[in-house]
């Protein structure tokens, strides 16, 4: 039973760190460091560096920058684009570090799965922001940004305190992502088609901006 609990805790920490990194890397690092300093967790040796005051200070500074950048329509999409090259490899590294020195094969496997999970959550976040930014009001953007930050802090805490629950919740989240990502991609293509027509980049047929956001509840129409 203890061995099963240990596996569950390690898996939750590894995948939780990767999942959080894809949404907000700096919040993930801050939360893990904070949990170490409050005695809620003993990180594997490879991740103990996250509790270093210098690392936490740098993460805190970058989190403050992202907190404001993430709430400005357009700027958030540019920030997400830049962080494609940061969140995904960081998620892979954190996932591998959470496994510890079990074996090189397991560590590499964790890095591959963690990188894939970080890429998926990053794509979901960035894609949804592109669609949200088609709305002229900023409040939806602010709400999404704050909800993402809260989700990361709560998710990392849950991966430590309730690892089994977190693993099941993560499986449900992944299934939702698998369903939603193709719909987000269609919406993003419509956004860029509209922008291409607006600025003369594309010869695609005219498209209304109101048509860029897909209705996730749409069902195929029945033939007459």
N, C-alpha and C positions, 0 to 999 in steps of 0.2 A: 504493500500500500504506500509506504514511504517513497519507494522508487517511482511509483506512478505519479505521486504528487510532485516529485522533483522534475519528472519529465514534463508535466503540465505547466509547472512554474517556468521552466526554461523555455518551453515553446511559446508561452504567453509573453514572456519578456522579449524574446527574439522577434516575434512577429509584431508585438505591440510597438517596439522601437521602430521597426521598418514602416509599419502603418502610419505612425505619427510623423515620421520623417517626410513622408510623401505629402502631408498636409502642411505641417509647420515644423521644420527641423529644429529651429531655435527653441520653440516651446517644449519640444521633446527632450532636448538636452537639458534645459533648465529644470524640467520636472524630474528627470532621473537624478540630476545632481542634488536637487532639493530633498528627494526621498532618501538619498544616502545620508545627508547631513542631519536629517530628522530621525535617523535610525530605523526607517521603515523597510530598508532593503540593503543587502550586501551585494553589490554588483560583482560580476566576475572580474578577475584581475585586468582583463583587456579593456574593460569599460570603466574602471575606477578613475581614470583620467577625467571623466565627465564631472566628477565632484571637485576637481581642482578649482580653487577660486578664480584663477586666471581664465580657465575655460568657461566657467559659469558667467564671469563678467563679460567676456566676448559674446557669449550666447545671449546674455541679457541686453547688451547694446544692439545686436542685430535683431533681436525680437522687437525692441522698441522701434527700430527703423521699419521693420516689416509691419508692425501694428498700424502705422500710419499709411505706408505705401499700399497696404492691402485694402484700404478703404477708399481709395481714389479710383474711380472708374477709368479704365485705360492704363493707368499706372500699374494696377494690380496684375493685369495681363502681361505687361512687360516684365514685371518682377517675377511672375510665374515662369515666363519663357527663359529668363536668365537662370532661374533655379532648377530648370530641367537638368542642368549639368552639376547641380550641387545636391539636391534632395535624393536623387536616385542612388548615386554611389555612396552617399552617407548612410542611406537606409540599408544598403547591402553590408557596409562595414559594421554598423551597429548590430544588425542581425547576426553576423558572424561572431562578433565580439561577445554577444550575450550567450552563445553556445559554450564558449570557453575552450579549453584544450582537451576536448574529448578525442577527436581524431581529425586529421586534415580533410578527409573526405566529407565528414559531417559539417565541418566548418565551411567548406566550399559550397556544399549543398545549401546551407543556411544563407550564405551570401547570395546565391542565385535566386532562391525563393524570396528572400528579403528584398533584393533589388527589384524583382518582378512586382512584389506587393507595393513597394514604394512608388514604382512607375505607374501602377494602376491607380493608386490613390491620388498621386500628383496629376495624372491625366483627368481624373474625375473632377478634382478641384479646379484645375485650370480651364477645362472645358465648360464647366458650369458657370465660371466667371465670365467667359466670353459671351455666353447667352444672357447672363444677368446684366451685362454692360449694354445690351441693346435697349434697356429701359432707361428713360431720361432722368428718372429720380434716383438719388443716391442711397435711399434708405434700405432698399433690398440688398444692396452691396454691403452696407454696414452690418446689417443683420446676419448675412451669410458669413462675413469675416469673423464677427464675434462668436457665432455659433461654432465655427471651425476651431477657434482657439479653445473654447470651452470643451469641445469634443476631444481635443488632443489631451488637455490636462486631465479630464475625467477618464479617458481611455487608458492613458499611461498608469494612472492610479489604480484603475480596475485590473489592469494586467498584472499588477503586483499584489494587490489585496484579494482579488477574486479571479485567479488565473483560469479556472475551468469555465466560469461564466463568460470571461472575456473571449476565450477561444470559440465558444459557441456563437457569441455575438459577432465575432469577426467572420465566421463562416457565413452567417446571414448577410453581413455587409458585403462580402465578396460576391455572393449570389446576386445581390441588388446591383452591384457594379457591372457584373456581366450582362445584366438585362438593360442597364441604363446607358452604358458607354456607346453602343451603336446609335442610339437615339441622340445622344449628345453630339456625336460625330456628324450626323446628318444636319443638326442645327448649326454647327460650326461651319459646315460647307456652305449653308445658305447665307450665313453672315458674311463670309468672305466673297461669295458671289455678288451679294448686294454691294459690298464695298468696292469690288472690282468694277461693277457697272457705274457706281457713283463717281469713281476717280478715273474711269476710262481704262482700267487694267484688263478688263474682260469683255468678251463679246457674247457672253451668256445672255439669255433672255432676261428682260427686266423682272425684278423680284421686289416685293414689298418688304420693308423691314419688319412689319408685323408678322410676316410669314417665316421669320428666321427661327423663332422659338418653337420647337416641336411640342405637340400635345402628347405627353407620355401615356395618356389614357386612350389615345386613338385606337380604334379597332377597324379592321378592313370592312368596307361598306358591302352590303349585300347587293347582289345584282337585282335589277328591277324585274 
